[in-house]
Every structure is written in C-alpha cells, then in structure tokens.
Amino acid sequence: ALGAGSSWYVPVMEGFVLPRTTRRSDVGGRALSAYMARLVQTAHGVALAATSRGLETARACKEAVCCVAPDFAAVAEHFAADARRSWRRRRSQPPPRASGA
C-alpha cells in the first residue's frame, strides 16, 4: 500500500499473506512526487518543486502516467520503441517554414 509518507509491502502467496514478512518503507507518494518534480526540472528546466502548485502538478502527472511494472524490461522496451517511432516520425517531417513579413 502506498501512502503519502510511507509504503507497506505485504507479500502474498496463493492468496495468503506470508507471516512476519510485511515491511514498511519511508518512501511514499509525497517523496515520489518531489522526485518527479526534480526530474522535470533537470530535464526541462521547469522548477515544479519551488511552489505547492508545482508539486500538485507533479502529483497529478505521477497519478496520470506512472505505474508499477510487473515486467520492467518489457515495459521499458515498449516505451523505448514508442520513443524511436516518435523520433523517426519527427525526422521525416519537413522543418517548419519561416514566415516572411
């Protein structure tokens, strides 16, 4: 379970919780939102973490596009392939024409 300030990991096997295996982590949704805001600032120069509205924007983005990947390698390859297709599509388009005044 992911909370705002912490997460709980509860291993389940064949429908039953494994005794004495539940763990708590201090990484929660708030920390993930702040991390996402730092990633946006590093990659695009937009300082989301500077204001509460920026952190709210980071949280909304996190909730809209982030997910837990059961097979990380497959998900990473899917997004890499999608990025390659997008890059090829942009390269095949002619550059925009300058408008003369």
Protein Blocks (a to p, Z undefined) as FASTA:
>chain_A
ZZfkbccddddeehiacehkaccdfbdfklmmmmmmmmmmmmnopafklpmklmmmmmmm
mmmmgccdfblmlmmmmmmmmmmmmmmmmmmpccdddddZZ
